[in-house]
């Protein structure tokens, strides 16, 4: 996924906040936000919830599931 297509980055930019501001608001380092936006780091459920709240979004919007085979 291209960095610009990352939902976290897109939402953060739309809200006009910096990576450092988001990091401070959710209690992580700026590098953690960079890694999340690059797709190099999958946040814990707790962190994903904090990011979603800070960006006034939902976990589902920011961290969509990859298409997987359906198990019936």
C-alpha positions as CSV (number, residue, x, y, z in Angstrom):
1,X,0.0,0.0,0.0
2,X,1.4,3.4,-0.9
3,X,1.9,5.7,2.0
4,X,-0.5,8.3,0.5
5,X,-3.2,5.6,0.3
6,X,-2.9,4.7,4.0
7,X,-6.2,5.5,5.8
8,X,-4.4,6.7,8.9
9,X,-2.3,9.1,7.0
10,X,-5.2,10.3,4.9
11,X,-7.4,10.9,7.9
12,X,-4.5,12.6,9.9
13,X,-3.8,14.9,7.0
14,X,-7.5,15.7,6.5
15,X,-7.6,16.7,10.2
16,X,-4.5,18.8,9.6
17,X,-2.4,17.4,12.5
18,X,1.2,16.3,12.4
19,X,2.5,12.8,13.1
20,X,4.1,14.2,16.3
21,X,0.7,15.7,17.4
22,X,-1.0,12.4,16.8
23,X,1.7,10.5,18.6
24,X,1.5,12.8,21.6
25,X,-2.3,12.5,21.7
26,X,-2.3,8.7,21.7
27,X,0.9,8.2,23.8
28,X,3.4,6.7,21.4
29,X,6.5,7.9,19.6
30,X,6.3,9.7,16.3
31,X,8.2,6.8,14.8
32,X,5.4,4.5,15.8
33,X,2.9,6.7,13.9
34,X,5.3,6.6,10.9
35,X,5.5,2.8,11.1
36,X,1.7,2.5,11.3
37,X,1.2,4.8,8.3
38,X,3.8,2.8,6.3
39,X,2.1,-0.4,7.2
40,X,5.2,-1.7,8.9
41,X,3.5,-1.9,12.3
42,X,0.1,-3.3,13.2
43,X,-1.0,-1.6,16.3
44,X,-2.6,-3.4,19.3
45,X,-6.4,-3.2,19.5
46,X,-6.0,-0.7,22.3
47,X,-3.7,1.6,20.3
48,X,-5.9,1.2,17.2
49,X,-8.8,2.4,19.3
50,X,-6.9,5.4,20.6
51,X,-5.8,6.4,17.1
52,X,-9.3,6.1,15.8
53,X,-10.7,8.3,18.6
54,X,-8.0,10.9,18.1
55,X,-8.8,11.0,14.4
56,X,-12.5,11.0,15.0
57,X,-12.9,7.8,13.0
58,X,-13.4,4.1,13.5
59,X,-10.9,1.2,13.7
60,X,-12.7,-0.4,10.8
61,X,-12.1,2.6,8.6
62,X,-8.5,3.1,9.5
63,X,-7.4,-0.5,9.6
64,X,-9.5,-2.4,7.0
65,X,-9.1,-6.2,6.9
66,X,-7.3,-7.6,4.0
67,X,-9.5,-9.8,1.8
68,X,-9.3,-13.3,3.1
69,X,-10.8,-16.6,2.0
70,X,-14.1,-17.1,3.7
71,X,-14.5,-20.1,6.0
72,X,-18.0,-21.5,6.2
